[in-house]
Amino acid sequence: MIKLDILSDPICPWCYIGKANLDRALQANPDHPFVIEWHPFQLNPTMPREGMDRREYLETKFGGQKGAVEVYGQIARAA
């Protein structure tokens, strides 16, 4: 068996897409040699405990509304 350690932020859309793709690949190959161990990883440890407005966060992170729309368009296509 091969141990596969995966670090993932459960609220990250790319992490979710990656997990869904991995799940499909493993299901399609039930005799795979992997033992999966999931580890939490916080992509933004400076996020306030109370959170923040999602639109404001994304526009700040991706350089404005246009950048946020572009990135989430990529996410939608990948999903």
HELIX and SHEET records of a PDB file:
HELIX    1   1 PRO A   13  ALA A   28  1                                  16    
HELIX    2   2 ARG A   54  LYS A   61  1                                   8    
HELIX    3   3 GLN A   65  ALA A   78  1                                  14    
SHEET    1   A 2 ILE A   2  SER A   8  0                                        
SHEET    2   A 2 PHE A  34  PRO A  40  1                                        
END                                                                             
